[in-house]
Amino acid sequence: MTIAKEKVVEIVNDLPDQVDIDEVMYRLYLMQKLEAGERDVQEGRLISHDQVVQETASWFAK
């Protein structure tokens, strides 16, 4: 996945003056995941809440 340089600059400008490199990396990672999720929604790659409940029900069975 690629990211526009302007978006990186925007993220960096929103950070405090003193920031840990892990925080920068986390915010870039989070942005990447959110954008990927939005693309999935736009392209119809979804499952319903009922499907999730059905598929995960066995995880909680006693």
Steps between C-alpha positions, in 0.01 A plus 500: 500500500624847421423827670511854372784705643249772587311255725821409683579868550148556634540217750839628612371855536224373731757347737641682802846655467656216699380158391621144522577332166269215599210747515578622149516145370178408680308792349622417150407135553157595633435729204597220261261256667213749507545580131513129416178449694331784316607347168355166606167667577497686168574176314234303687734275694284484811331249723191572706482506877287184488769322296765598755285373786435174317865444410632582848229332710713191546776709659275566798323165528550324831 
